[in-house]
Amino acid sequence: MGMRTTVEITDAQRAKLLRLAASRGEKGFSVLVHEAIDLYLRTQVEAARRARVKAALTVLGTFSDKDAEALREATRALRKSL
């Protein structure tokens, strides 16, 4: 599976993890901790992506029509020069 490490948890957390592991037929709760970490990391990546998308969407419509047209013209000129 991977490397071993030490994580401090409360007695209540340990008891709940052991009950859940037993209900799934597991001897210990390492698999549960592994799954929980994977889920947390995946959630953080998705949250960061949503934050980036939200930030990008806040700039929509910030150009005036005149500035937008000037940018389009500059882009066209740049593309022609390449």
C-alpha positions in Angstrom: 0.0 0.0 0.0 2.6 2.6 1.0 4.7 3.9 3.8 3.8 3.7 7.4 3.3 6.8 9.5 1.9 7.9 12.9 -1.2 10.0 13.2 -2.7 11.0 16.5 -6.4 10.6 16.8 -8.8 10.7 19.8 -10.0 7.6 21.5 -13.5 8.3 20.1 -12.2 8.5 16.6 -10.3 5.2 17.0 -13.3 3.5 18.3 -15.5 4.7 15.5 -12.9 3.7 12.9 -12.6 0.3 14.4 -16.4 -0.2 14.4 -16.6 0.9 10.8 -13.7 -1.3 9.7 -15.2 -4.3 11.5 -18.5 -3.7 9.7 -16.6 -3.8 6.4 -14.7 -7.0 7.4 -11.4 -5.2 7.8 -9.0 -6.1 10.6 -7.8 -2.5 11.2 -8.6 0.9 9.9 -5.6 1.7 7.6 -7.8 1.2 4.5 -10.3 3.7 5.9 -7.7 6.3 6.6 -6.2 5.7 3.1 -9.6 6.2 1.5 -10.3 9.3 3.7 -7.0 10.9 2.7 -7.6 10.2 -1.0 -11.1 11.7 -0.8 -9.8 14.8 1.1 -7.0 15.4 -1.4 -9.4 15.0 -4.4 -11.8 17.4 -2.8 -9.1 20.0 -2.3 -8.0 19.8 -5.9 -11.6 20.2 -7.1 -12.1 23.1 -4.7 -9.0 24.8 -6.0 -10.2 24.3 -9.6 -13.6 25.8 -8.7 -11.9 28.8 -7.1 -9.8 29.4 -10.2 -12.8 29.1 -12.5 -14.8 31.5 -10.2 -11.9 34.0 -10.2 -11.7 33.8 -14.0 -15.4 34.3 -14.4 -15.3 37.5 -12.4 -13.3 39.2 -15.1 -15.9 38.5 -17.8 -17.3 41.7 -19.1 -14.7 44.0 -17.7 -13.6 45.3 -21.0 -15.5 48.1 -22.6 -16.7 47.5 -26.2 -14.0 49.8 -27.5 -11.2 48.1 -25.5 -12.5 44.6 -26.5 -12.4 45.6 -30.2 -8.9 47.0 -29.8 -7.8 43.8 -28.3 -9.4 41.8 -31.1 -7.6 43.9 -33.7 -4.3 43.6 -31.9 -4.8 39.8 -31.7 -5.6 39.6 -35.4 -2.5 41.7 -36.3 -0.3 39.5 -34.1 -1.6 36.3 -35.7 -1.0 37.7 -39.2 2.6 38.5 -38.3 3.3 34.9 -37.2 
